[in-house]
Amino acid sequence: MQTLTITHAKKNLGKWLKAAARGQEIAIVSGADIIALRKVPIEASDYAQREYGVTEEQLDRFVGVMDAEIERHRTAGDLEKYRFTPEQLREKVSHHSPRRPGKSRRPA
């Protein structure tokens, strides 16, 4: 097992995450605790329940509300269909420069 300080782990976090993903045992010492880095499976079927603590009924109700909302917008003509290939989408996105938070593009 590779044991790291927080400082050392932060400096090379990508390296340690890749090692953990390959199955190597990585531990980070935090005060009196040792925290393990390990790959965990995520199942899309129960992600909302495990991550957010919602019940199956709450999730079903949410899906129903969202389906109705989408249908309402579709019926009202608020939705537009765009037909792009993945290459065209990458081309469109690459022409946009990312905005920095708090910076306005409007002249003062």
DSSP file (Angstrom, degrees, kcal/mol; ACC not computed):
  #  RESIDUE AA STRUCTURE BP1 BP2  ACC     N-H-->O    O-->H-N    N-H-->O    O-->H-N    TCO  KAPPA ALPHA  PHI   PSI    X-CA   Y-CA   Z-CA
    1    1 A M              0   0    0      0, 0.0     2,-0.6     0, 0.0    25,-0.2   0.000 360.0 360.0 360.0 133.5    0.0    0.0    0.0
    2    2 A Q  E     -a   26   0A   0     23,-2.6    25,-3.0     2,-0.0     2,-0.5  -0.833 360.0-161.8 -91.6 121.2    1.3    3.5   -0.9
    3    3 A T  E     -a   27   0A   0     -2,-0.6     2,-0.3    23,-0.2    25,-0.2  -0.913  12.4-177.4-109.5 130.8    0.6    5.9    1.9
    4    4 A L  E     -a   28   0A   0     23,-2.9    25,-3.0    -2,-0.5     2,-0.2  -0.852  26.3-122.0-126.1 155.6    0.7    9.7    1.1
    5    5 A T  E  >  -a   29   0A   0     -2,-0.3     4,-2.5    23,-0.2     5,-0.2  -0.540  37.5-109.9 -82.9 163.5    0.4   13.0    2.9
    6    6 A I  H  > S+     0   0    0     23,-0.6     4,-2.7     1,-0.2     5,-0.2   0.924 119.2  52.1 -60.0 -44.2   -2.3   15.3    1.7
    7    7 A T  H  > S+     0   0    0      1,-0.2     4,-1.9     2,-0.2    -1,-0.2   0.928 111.9  44.7 -59.7 -47.3    0.3   17.7    0.2
    8    8 A H  H  > S+     0   0    0      1,-0.2     4,-1.3     2,-0.2    -1,-0.2   0.895 113.2  51.2 -65.5 -39.9    2.0   14.9   -1.8
    9    9 A A  H  < S+     0   0    0     -4,-2.5     3,-0.3     1,-0.2     7,-0.2   0.906 109.2  50.9 -63.8 -41.3   -1.3   13.5   -2.9
   10   10 A K  H >< S+     0   0    0     -4,-2.7     3,-1.0     1,-0.2    -1,-0.2   0.885 105.9  55.4 -64.4 -38.7   -2.4   17.0   -4.2
   11   11 A K  H 3< S+     0   0    0     -4,-1.9    -1,-0.2     1,-0.3    -2,-0.2   0.836 125.5  21.8 -64.3 -32.3    0.7   17.5   -6.1
   12   12 A N  T 3X S+     0   0    0     -4,-1.3     4,-2.1    -3,-0.3     3,-0.4  -0.146  78.4 139.2-127.2  37.1    0.3   14.3   -8.1
   13   13 A L  H <> S+     0   0    0     -3,-1.0     4,-2.7     1,-0.2     5,-0.2   0.880  72.3  52.9 -56.1 -44.2   -3.4   13.6   -7.8
   14   14 A G  H  > S+     0   0    0      1,-0.2     4,-2.2     2,-0.2    -1,-0.2   0.910 109.4  49.9 -58.0 -42.6   -3.9   12.5  -11.4
   15   15 A K  H  > S+     0   0    0     -3,-0.4     4,-2.1     1,-0.2    -1,-0.2   0.918 112.9  46.0 -61.3 -45.1   -1.1    9.9  -11.0
   16   16 A W  H  X S+     0   0    0     -4,-2.1     4,-2.4    -7,-0.2    -2,-0.2   0.859 111.0  52.2 -70.6 -35.4   -2.6    8.5   -7.8
   17   17 A L  H  X S+     0   0    0     -4,-2.7     4,-2.4    -5,-0.2    -1,-0.2   0.909 110.1  48.7 -65.9 -40.8   -6.1    8.3   -9.2
   18   18 A K  H  X S+     0   0    0     -4,-2.2     4,-1.5    -5,-0.2    -2,-0.2   0.907 111.2  50.5 -64.1 -40.9   -4.8    6.4  -12.2
   19   19 A A  H  <>S+     0   0    0     -4,-2.1     5,-2.3     1,-0.2     4,-0.3   0.917 111.3  47.9 -62.8 -42.9   -2.9    4.0   -9.9
   20   20 A A  H ><5S+     0   0    0     -4,-2.4     3,-1.5     1,-0.2    19,-0.7   0.891 108.4  54.8 -64.4 -39.2   -6.0    3.5   -7.8
   21   21 A A  H 3<5S+     0   0    0     -4,-2.4    -1,-0.2     1,-0.3    -2,-0.2   0.818 104.7  54.6 -64.2 -30.0   -8.1    2.9  -10.9
   22   22 A R  T 3<5S-     0   0    0     -4,-1.5    -1,-0.3    -3,-0.1    -2,-0.2   0.514 128.8 -99.3 -80.3  -4.6   -5.6    0.2  -11.9
   23   23 A G  T < 5S+     0   0    0     -3,-1.5    -3,-0.2     1,-0.3     2,-0.1   0.403  74.2 144.1 104.7  -2.1   -6.2   -1.5   -8.5
   24   24 A Q      < -     0   0    0     -5,-2.3     2,-0.6    -6,-0.2    -1,-0.3  -0.473  55.4-115.8 -70.3 141.6   -3.1   -0.2   -6.6
   25   25 A E        +     0   0    0     -2,-0.1   -23,-2.6    13,-0.1     2,-0.4  -0.705  39.1 179.4 -81.9 119.6   -3.9    0.5   -2.9
   26   26 A I  E     -aB   2  37A   0     11,-0.9    11,-2.7    -2,-0.6     2,-0.4  -0.978   4.3-174.9-122.9 132.0   -3.4    4.2   -2.2
   27   27 A A  E     -aB   3  36A   0    -25,-3.0   -23,-2.9    -2,-0.4     2,-0.5  -0.979  11.1-155.9-129.2 142.7   -4.0    5.8    1.2
   28   28 A I  E     -aB   4  35A   0      7,-3.0     7,-3.1    -2,-0.4     2,-0.5  -0.973  16.7-135.9-118.2 127.9   -3.9    9.4    2.2
   29   29 A V  E     +aB   5  34A   0    -25,-3.0   -23,-0.6    -2,-0.5     2,-0.4  -0.725  24.5 176.9 -85.5 124.3   -3.1   10.4    5.8
   30   30 A S  E >   - B   0  33A   0      3,-3.1     3,-2.2    -2,-0.5     2,-0.3  -0.874  62.2 -59.8-129.6  97.3   -5.5   13.1    7.1
   31   31 A G  T 3  S-     0   0    0     -2,-0.4    -1,-0.0     1,-0.3     0, 0.0  -0.524 119.8 -18.3  64.4-124.1   -4.8   13.8   10.8
   32   32 A A  T 3  S+     0   0    0     -2,-0.3     2,-0.3    -3,-0.1    -1,-0.3   0.432 125.4  87.6 -91.4  -0.3   -5.4   10.6   12.7
   33   33 A D  E <   -B   30   0A   0     -3,-2.2    -3,-3.1     2,-0.0     2,-0.5  -0.696  63.1-149.6-101.8 151.5   -7.4    9.1    9.8
   34   34 A I  E     -B   29   0A   0     -2,-0.3     2,-0.5    -5,-0.2    -5,-0.2  -0.987  15.1-160.1-117.9 123.0   -6.2    7.1    6.7
   35   35 A I  E     -B   28   0A   0     -7,-3.1    -7,-3.0    -2,-0.5     2,-0.3  -0.887   9.2-141.8-107.3 128.4   -8.4    7.6    3.7
   36   36 A A  E     -B   27   0A   0     -2,-0.5     2,-0.5    -9,-0.2    -9,-0.2  -0.700   1.4-147.4 -92.7 139.3   -8.3    5.0    0.9
   37   37 A L  E     +B   26   0A   0    -11,-2.7   -11,-0.9    -2,-0.3     2,-0.3  -0.915  35.9 151.2 -97.7 126.7   -8.5    5.9   -2.8
   38   38 A R        -     0   0    0     -2,-0.5     2,-0.3   -13,-0.1   -17,-0.1  -0.992  48.1-105.0-155.0 151.9  -10.2    3.2   -4.7
   39   39 A K        -     0   0    0    -19,-0.7    -2,-0.0    -2,-0.3   -22,-0.0  -0.578  37.5-167.0 -74.7 134.7  -12.3    2.7   -7.8
   40   40 A V        -     0   0    0     -2,-0.3     2,-0.2     2,-0.0    -2,-0.0  -0.964  21.3-115.4-124.9 143.1  -16.0    2.1   -7.1
   41   41 A P        -     0   0    0      0, 0.0     2,-0.5     0, 0.0     0, 0.0  -0.508  23.7-157.3 -75.0 143.6  -18.7    1.0   -9.5
   42   42 A I        -     0   0    0     -2,-0.2     2,-0.6     3,-0.0     3,-0.1  -0.989   1.5-158.8-121.4 124.8  -21.5    3.3  -10.3
   43   43 A E    >>  -     0   0    0     -2,-0.5     3,-1.2     1,-0.1     4,-0.5  -0.910   9.3-152.6-105.7 119.9  -24.7    1.9  -11.5
   44   44 A A  G >4 S+     0   0    0     -2,-0.6     3,-0.6     1,-0.3     4,-0.4   0.791  90.1  68.8 -60.3 -28.3  -26.9    4.3  -13.4
   45   45 A S  G 34 S+     0   0    0      1,-0.2    -1,-0.3     2,-0.1     4,-0.1   0.810 116.6  20.3 -66.0 -29.3  -30.0    2.4  -12.4
   46   46 A D  G <> S+     0   0    0     -3,-1.2     4,-2.5     2,-0.1     5,-0.3   0.207  90.0 111.4-123.4  17.2  -29.7    3.4   -8.8
   47   47 A Y  H <X S+     0   0    0     -3,-0.6     4,-3.3    -4,-0.5     5,-0.4   0.918  79.1  48.6 -59.0 -47.5  -27.5    6.5   -8.9
   48   48 A A  H  > S+     0   0    0     -4,-0.4     4,-2.0     1,-0.2     6,-1.0   0.887 112.7  48.8 -63.1 -38.8  -30.1    9.0   -7.9
   49   49 A Q  H  > S+     0   0    0      4,-0.2     4,-1.3     3,-0.2    -1,-0.2   0.944 118.7  37.7 -66.3 -46.6  -31.2    6.9   -4.9
   50   50 A R  H  < S+     0   0    0     -4,-2.5    -2,-0.2     2,-0.2    -3,-0.2   0.912 123.3  40.3 -72.7 -41.9  -27.7    6.3   -3.6
   51   51 A E  H  < S+     0   0    0     -4,-3.3    -3,-0.2    -5,-0.3    -2,-0.2   0.892 132.6  20.0 -76.3 -40.0  -26.3    9.8   -4.4
   52   52 A Y  H  < S-     0   0    0     -4,-2.0    -3,-0.2    -5,-0.4    -2,-0.2   0.474  96.0-122.8-113.5  -4.8  -29.3   11.9   -3.4
   53   53 A G     <  +     0   0    0     -4,-1.3    -4,-0.2    -5,-0.4     2,-0.2   0.739  55.2 153.1  72.5  22.4  -31.3    9.7   -1.2
   54   54 A V        -     0   0    0     -6,-1.0    -1,-0.2     1,-0.1     2,-0.1  -0.522  41.9-120.3 -83.1 154.5  -34.5    9.9   -3.2
   55   55 A T     >  -     0   0    0     -2,-0.2     4,-2.3     1,-0.1     5,-0.2  -0.460  24.7-108.7 -86.5 165.1  -37.0    7.0   -3.1
   56   56 A E  H  > S+     0   0    0      1,-0.2     4,-2.5     2,-0.2     5,-0.2   0.886 121.4  52.2 -58.5 -39.9  -38.1    5.1   -6.2
   57   57 A E  H  > S+     0   0    0      2,-0.2     4,-2.5     1,-0.2    -1,-0.2   0.908 108.3  49.8 -65.6 -42.5  -41.5    6.8   -6.0
   58   58 A Q  H  > S+     0   0    0      2,-0.2     4,-2.3     1,-0.2    -2,-0.2   0.913 112.0  48.4 -62.3 -41.9  -39.9   10.3   -5.9
   59   59 A L  H  X S+     0   0    0     -4,-2.3     4,-2.5     2,-0.2    -2,-0.2   0.912 111.2  49.5 -65.4 -42.4  -37.8    9.4   -8.9
   60   60 A D  H  X S+     0   0    0     -4,-2.5     4,-2.2     1,-0.2    -2,-0.2   0.905 111.3  49.9 -61.8 -41.3  -40.7    8.0  -10.8
   61   61 A R  H  X S+     0   0    0     -4,-2.5     4,-2.4     2,-0.2    -2,-0.2   0.906 110.6  50.0 -64.0 -41.4  -42.7   11.2  -10.0
   62   62 A F  H  X S+     0   0    0     -4,-2.3     4,-2.7     2,-0.2     5,-0.2   0.926 109.6  50.4 -62.1 -45.5  -39.8   13.4  -11.2
   63   63 A V  H  X S+     0   0    0     -4,-2.5     4,-2.6     1,-0.2    -1,-0.2   0.910 111.0  49.8 -60.4 -41.9  -39.5   11.5  -14.5
   64   64 A G  H  X S+     0   0    0     -4,-2.2     4,-2.2     2,-0.2    -1,-0.2   0.916 111.3  48.0 -62.5 -43.8  -43.3   11.9  -15.0
   65   65 A V  H  X S+     0   0    0     -4,-2.4     4,-2.3     2,-0.2    -2,-0.2   0.913 113.6  47.5 -63.6 -43.1  -43.1   15.6  -14.4
   66   66 A M  H  X S+     0   0    0     -4,-2.7     4,-2.6     2,-0.2     5,-0.2   0.903 110.2  52.0 -67.9 -40.0  -40.1   16.1  -16.7
   67   67 A D  H  X S+     0   0    0     -4,-2.6     4,-2.4    -5,-0.2    -1,-0.2   0.921 111.8  47.2 -59.7 -43.4  -41.8   14.0  -19.5
   68   68 A A  H  X S+     0   0    0     -4,-2.2     4,-2.4     2,-0.2    -2,-0.2   0.899 111.4  51.1 -64.6 -40.9  -44.9   16.2  -19.2
   69   69 A E  H  X S+     0   0    0     -4,-2.3     4,-2.1     2,-0.2    -2,-0.2   0.914 111.3  47.4 -62.9 -43.9  -42.8   19.4  -19.2
   70   70 A I  H  X S+     0   0    0     -4,-2.6     4,-2.5     1,-0.2    -2,-0.2   0.921 112.3  49.6 -64.3 -43.4  -40.9   18.3  -22.4
   71   71 A E  H  X S+     0   0    0     -4,-2.4     4,-2.8    -5,-0.2    -2,-0.2   0.893 108.5  53.6 -63.4 -39.0  -44.1   17.3  -24.1
   72   72 A R  H  X S+     0   0    0     -4,-2.4     4,-2.1     1,-0.2    -1,-0.2   0.926 112.1  44.2 -60.3 -45.5  -45.6   20.7  -23.2
   73   73 A H  H  X>S+     0   0    0     -4,-2.1     5,-2.5     2,-0.2     6,-0.8   0.879 113.1  51.7 -67.6 -37.0  -42.6   22.5  -24.8
   74   74 A R  H ><5S+     0   0    0     -4,-2.5     3,-0.8     1,-0.2    -2,-0.2   0.931 111.6  46.6 -64.4 -44.9  -42.7   20.2  -27.8
   75   75 A T  H 3<5S+     0   0    0     -4,-2.8    -2,-0.2     1,-0.2    -1,-0.2   0.872 111.2  51.9 -64.5 -38.4  -46.4   20.9  -28.3
   76   76 A A  H 3<5S-     0   0    0     -4,-2.1    -1,-0.2    -5,-0.2    -2,-0.2   0.574 113.9-118.4 -75.8  -8.4  -45.9   24.6  -27.9
   77   77 A G  T <<5S+     0   0    0     -3,-0.8    -3,-0.2    -4,-0.6    -2,-0.1   0.701  76.2 129.1  79.8  18.5  -43.2   24.6  -30.5
   78   78 A D      < +     0   0    0     -5,-2.5     2,-0.4    -6,-0.2    -4,-0.2   0.662  52.4  78.9 -80.3 -15.9  -40.6   25.8  -28.1
   79   79 A L        -     0   0    0     -6,-0.8     2,-0.4    -5,-0.1    -9,-0.0  -0.759  63.8-160.3 -97.9 139.2  -38.1   23.0  -28.9
   80   80 A E        -     0   0    0     -2,-0.4     2,-0.5     2,-0.0    -2,-0.0  -0.933  12.7-135.4-115.8 141.3  -35.9   23.1  -31.9
   81   81 A K        -     0   0    0     -2,-0.4     2,-0.5     2,-0.0    -2,-0.0  -0.819  17.8-167.1 -95.7 132.1  -34.3   20.1  -33.5
   82   82 A Y        -     0   0    0     -2,-0.5     2,-0.7     2,-0.1    -2,-0.0  -0.967   6.7-158.1-116.3 133.0  -30.7   20.4  -34.5
   83   83 A R        +     0   0    0     -2,-0.5     2,-0.3     2,-0.0    -2,-0.0  -0.872  30.5 149.2-115.6 100.0  -29.1   17.8  -36.7
   84   84 A F        -     0   0    0     -2,-0.7    -2,-0.1     4,-0.0     0, 0.0  -0.940  42.5-126.4-126.3 148.9  -25.4   17.9  -36.3
   85   85 A T     >  -     0   0    0     -2,-0.3     4,-2.2     1,-0.1     5,-0.2  -0.552  37.2-106.3 -81.7 160.5  -22.7   15.2  -36.6
   86   86 A P  H  > S+     0   0    0      0, 0.0     4,-2.3     0, 0.0     5,-0.2   0.865 123.0  54.5 -55.7 -35.1  -20.4   14.8  -33.6
   87   87 A E  H  > S+     0   0    0      2,-0.2     4,-2.2     1,-0.2     5,-0.1   0.906 107.1  49.6 -65.7 -41.2  -17.6   16.4  -35.8
   88   88 A Q  H  > S+     0   0    0      2,-0.2     4,-2.4     1,-0.2    -1,-0.2   0.890 110.1  51.0 -65.0 -38.7  -19.9   19.4  -36.5
   89   89 A L  H  X S+     0   0    0     -4,-2.2     4,-2.7     2,-0.2     5,-0.2   0.924 109.7  49.4 -64.4 -43.3  -20.7   19.9  -32.8
   90   90 A R  H  X S+     0   0    0     -4,-2.3     4,-2.4     1,-0.2    -2,-0.2   0.902 110.7  51.5 -61.6 -39.4  -16.9   19.8  -31.9
   91   91 A E  H  X S+     0   0    0     -4,-2.2     4,-0.8     2,-0.2    -2,-0.2   0.919 111.5  46.5 -62.7 -44.5  -16.3   22.4  -34.6
   92   92 A K  H >< S+     0   0    0     -4,-2.4     3,-0.7     1,-0.2     4,-0.4   0.925 114.6  46.7 -63.9 -44.7  -19.0   24.7  -33.2
   93   93 A V  H >< S+     0   0    0     -4,-2.7     3,-1.5     1,-0.2    -2,-0.2   0.877 105.1  59.6 -67.1 -37.9  -17.8   24.3  -29.7
   94   94 A S  H 3< S+     0   0    0     -4,-2.4    -1,-0.2     1,-0.3    -2,-0.2   0.717  98.2  60.5 -66.7 -19.1  -14.2   24.9  -30.5
   95   95 A H  T << S+     0   0    0     -4,-0.8     2,-0.5    -3,-0.7    -1,-0.3   0.615  90.2  83.9 -82.0 -12.3  -15.0   28.3  -31.9
   96   96 A H  S <  S-     0   0    0     -3,-1.5     3,-0.0    -4,-0.4    -4,-0.0  -0.785  72.6-144.2 -94.1 129.8  -16.4   29.5  -28.6
   97   97 A S        -     0   0    0     -2,-0.5     2,-0.1     1,-0.1    -2,-0.1  -0.740  29.3-105.9 -89.5 141.3  -13.9   30.8  -26.0
   98   98 A P        -     0   0    0      0, 0.0     2,-0.3     0, 0.0    -1,-0.1  -0.371  31.9-127.8 -66.8 142.5  -14.7   29.9  -22.4
   99   99 A R        -     0   0    0     -2,-0.1     5,-0.0    -3,-0.0     3,-0.0  -0.678  15.2-130.1 -88.8 143.2  -16.0   32.8  -20.3
  100  100 A R    >   -     0   0    0     -2,-0.3     3,-1.8     1,-0.1    -1,-0.0  -0.766  32.3-103.4 -90.4 137.8  -14.4   33.6  -17.0
  101  101 A P  T 3  S+     0   0    0      0, 0.0     3,-0.1     0, 0.0    -1,-0.1  -0.306 104.7  17.6 -59.5 139.4  -16.8   34.0  -14.0
  102  102 A G  T 3  S+     0   0    0      1,-0.2     2,-0.5    -3,-0.0    -2,-0.0   0.356  97.0 115.7  83.7  -7.5  -17.4   37.6  -13.0
  103  103 A K    <   -     0   0    0     -3,-1.8     2,-0.4     2,-0.0    -1,-0.2  -0.838  52.1-153.5 -98.1 130.1  -16.1   39.0  -16.3
  104  104 A S        -     0   0    0     -2,-0.5     4,-0.1     2,-0.1    -4,-0.0  -0.799  12.6-152.8-101.6 143.6  -18.7   40.8  -18.5
  105  105 A R        +     0   0    0     -2,-0.4    -1,-0.1     2,-0.1    -2,-0.0   0.550  70.0  99.1 -88.3  -8.6  -18.3   41.0  -22.3
  106  106 A R  S    S-     0   0    0      1,-0.1    -2,-0.1     2,-0.0     2,-0.1  -0.570  82.7-111.3 -80.1 140.8  -20.2   44.3  -22.3
  107  107 A P              0   0    0      0, 0.0    -1,-0.1     0, 0.0    -2,-0.1  -0.403 360.0 360.0 -67.3 148.0  -18.3   47.5  -22.5
  108  108 A A              0   0    0     -4,-0.1    -2,-0.0    -2,-0.1     0, 0.0   0.482 360.0 360.0 -74.7 360.0  -18.4   49.6  -19.4
